[in-house]
Amino acid sequence: MTGVLEGFAVIAVVVLVGYLLGRFDVLGSGARLVLNRYVFFVAAPALLFTVIATADTAVLFSPILLVAAVSALGVALVYVLVARFVWHRSLGPITVGAMSSGYVNANNIGLPVAVYLLGNAAYTAPIILLQLMVLAPTGLVLLDAATHEGRRTVLGTVLTSLKNPLIIASVLGTVVALTRFEVPSLVLEPLKLLSGASVPLMLTAFGLSLFGARPLAAGEGRADVLLASALKSIGMPILAWTVGSFVFRMPPEQLHASVVLAGLPTAQNVLNFASRYGTGTPIARDAGLITTVAAVPVLLVVSLLLVP
């Protein structure tokens, strides 16, 4: 339980710093945009490459990966069906809402939780691989299509998205991990140094976005936020438990890990993507906040019920 509380306490402090920077206008009006762009083009790609390139491939392709894929895609599909056919939302907000429902914070919250609650940081590796190699590229392709609608062909959209630095870093990291190529320290060490800025800058930008914003404000997708938050915090852990127990019949330790990871909050990457493409930002921001607060009791309950 200490790992859950410690992980969230660290995050809360950094987010509070970002909020105070915004509250007192220390960095100026364009600070959030600059931070998001730096993370998107420099720090996050460096982080993704170093994490995936050094991961154990046996852990990367464990059954946890399959449970994570089914649970993430399952809740995302529920969101898409409701948002499209009930609320008649456009592609941009639908994509952001779907990612808010199933894209978990596997790095800055998942890693400390995996270390202190599950006893093995490697449990997060399959989730990171799934999100970086499947969910993030898919979401980025759709966001690119939504923000350039009518100006690009499908092929043009795909080719442009493949130039995305996050996707490039993920592909290169996977190639390195599979081939076991030893990256020269002259290359790897600067990337590690750059990657260290990713999480704090993401959280600082998140804190900046909270100043002056009213969570669940009317006209900012309140229903979308509530649905995405409920699917993320409640629906995804339940689906992970169901699939892990009755479909894959996972041993207790892996089942516990899978459900805990499914209970992690919405990743700040979703807000970073939404801000980069200028669509669905209130959904990503508010869902990130609500699911982060809800994750503490959710993870405590999951651990009490399923700990081996």
Summary of the structure (lengths in Angstrom):
residues: 308
radius of gyration: 18.4
end to end distance: 14.0
largest distance: 53.7
contacts: 1134
relative contact order: 0.19
helix: 78%
strand: 1%
